[in-house]
Amino acid sequence: MSRIRRYGGAVLRRLGLRKPPPDPGREFSDAVYRRYGLQPGEEVHDETVQMWLDFSLSSVERGRYAVAAMGGRPAFRGTRVLDVGCAYGGFLVAAAEAGARSLAGIDINDELLTLAKLQLADHRVDAGLERLDITSPDVIDRLGHFDFILCNDVLEHVSDPDLAATHLAALLDDGGSIFLQIPNGRAVEFMIRDGHYGLFGITLLDRLRAEQVWADHYEDTYGVEHYAPLSYYLDVFSQAGLSLRMLNRPPEDLGAVVEDLGRQVDELEAGLATVSLEDSELVEEMRRRGRHEIEAFRHQAELYAASRVDAERNIIARWLWTTYGLTFWELVGRKQNE
Ligand SMILES: C[S@@+](CC[C@H](N)C(=O)[O-])C[C@H]1O[C@@H](n2cnc3c(N)ncnc32)[C@H](O)[C@@H]1O
């Protein structure tokens, strides 16, 4: 994941850390390799396994990015932090580096909570970890209130994201803030190769059909519940009392973005023409939905090309970028004092 590798010295500086913390132990990373049947440090030849390894092993760096985006050390010093869907525990390590006073992490996956324990021990960080579902009715009684909540790549896995949003808002103290990262299933890049399993066309499908495609390739449980549009998240969080601000900054040359997306859409079209699955009904459905997205994209791209009004071109290009270009929406919400 190339975007992960960017986070380095600059992020540490934004956190107010002049030099990197001491080298952590290796229990966590060794356990991650073993999880994929590999020897620690072994070279990986499968692109999807490489993607999973990169994701697991980069969790501290990704956490540092999120913490820096929310104000770094000046904002985190002395605060109470909760990581929802904490998995590998790296976001808690990052919050500890930024001076958080107390740390809690919840997840529904025992195996990942065990990995989080190893990562926290490697970094000599103390945090309360609990197996707990964010939609569970007693989540607020059990956890209390927080100054910061981190919730990275989790909501698309939650069966009731509306309820999750309500609980997340209730877990924040007045003046507290939440960081959310959510994948965009309509990003053309993800329609061609999804960010969870590296499969073509799966984000175009509804949950039950996606599960059928997934079952052709894998044996355990399909873990993605849904890909919702950005407007859905803005809506449910605003109903829950949190207005979200998008952190992603549009590239300066939006014209180049539209052109690049046009090439990606051609690639998607070619992939749909040749996609092959055992179940022909699934292929038809994937093509039908894919054609719909391709037409919607090309219609707007034509309006963009035809317009001679800068503001209009900018509006269309921004919409195309947010809807089909951005792979992850990064959002911050703050709970107003009542
Ligand atoms: C893609 S992983 C992201 C992990 C971590 N936040 C990161 O960015 O490295 C999603 C995590 O959310 C957890 N999860 C899914 N549904 C959940 C729920 N209802 N409550 C709490 N955690 C959940 C999963 O077990 C998994 O560890």
The ligand as an SDF file (V2000), in Angstrom:
LIG
                    3D

 27 29  0  0  0  0  0  0  0  0999 V2000
  -10.2730   -3.5450    8.4980 C   0  0  0  0  0  0  0  0  0  0  0  0
  -10.0640   -3.7960   10.2280 S   0  0  0  0  0  0  0  0  0  0  0  0
   -9.3830   -2.2270   10.7220 C   0  0  0  0  0  0  0  0  0  0  0  0
   -8.5370   -2.3680   11.9430 C   0  0  0  0  0  0  0  0  0  0  0  0
   -7.8570   -1.1030   12.4610 C   0  0  0  0  0  0  0  0  0  0  0  0
   -8.8070   -0.0750   12.8080 N   0  0  0  0  0  0  0  0  0  0  0  0
   -6.8340   -0.5980   11.4810 C   0  0  0  0  0  0  0  0  0  0  0  0
   -7.1170    0.3610   10.7610 O   0  0  0  0  0  0  0  0  0  0  0  0
   -5.7340   -1.1670   11.4470 O   0  0  0  0  0  0  0  0  0  0  0  0
  -11.7190   -3.7100   10.8920 C   0  0  0  0  0  0  0  0  0  0  0  0
  -11.7820   -4.1120   12.3330 C   0  0  0  0  0  0  0  0  0  0  0  0
  -13.0700   -3.7770   12.8550 O   0  0  0  0  0  0  0  0  0  0  0  0
  -13.4710   -4.8180   13.7150 C   0  0  0  0  0  0  0  0  0  0  0  0
  -14.9360   -4.7750   13.8380 N   0  0  0  0  0  0  0  0  0  0  0  0
  -15.8360   -5.1400   12.9040 C   0  0  0  0  0  0  0  0  0  0  0  0
  -17.0930   -4.9700   13.3710 N   0  0  0  0  0  0  0  0  0  0  0  0
  -16.9900   -4.4740   14.6270 C   0  0  0  0  0  0  0  0  0  0  0  0
  -17.9360   -4.0910   15.6210 C   0  0  0  0  0  0  0  0  0  0  0  0
  -19.2370   -4.2210   15.3870 N   0  0  0  0  0  0  0  0  0  0  0  0
  -17.4770   -3.6160   16.7960 N   0  0  0  0  0  0  0  0  0  0  0  0
  -16.1290   -3.5070   17.0200 C   0  0  0  0  0  0  0  0  0  0  0  0
  -15.1950   -3.8530   16.1170 N   0  0  0  0  0  0  0  0  0  0  0  0
  -15.6050   -4.3330   14.9320 C   0  0  0  0  0  0  0  0  0  0  0  0
  -12.9300   -6.0630   13.0350 C   0  0  0  0  0  0  0  0  0  0  0  0
  -12.8810   -7.1780   13.8900 O   0  0  0  0  0  0  0  0  0  0  0  0
  -11.5860   -5.5950   12.5640 C   0  0  0  0  0  0  0  0  0  0  0  0
  -10.5930   -5.7870   13.5210 O   0  0  0  0  0  0  0  0  0  0  0  0
  1  2  1  0
  2  3  1  0
  2 10  1  0
  3  4  1  0
  4  5  1  0
  5  6  1  0
  5  7  1  0
  7  8  2  0
  7  9  1  0
 10 11  1  0
 11 12  1  0
 11 26  1  0
 12 13  1  0
 13 14  1  0
 13 24  1  0
 14 15  1  0
 14 23  1  0
 15 16  2  0
 16 17  1  0
 17 18  1  0
 17 23  2  0
 18 19  1  0
 18 20  2  0
 20 21  1  0
 21 22  2  0
 22 23  1  0
 24 25  1  0
 24 26  1  0
 26 27  1  0
M  CHG  2   2   1   9  -1
M  END
$$$$
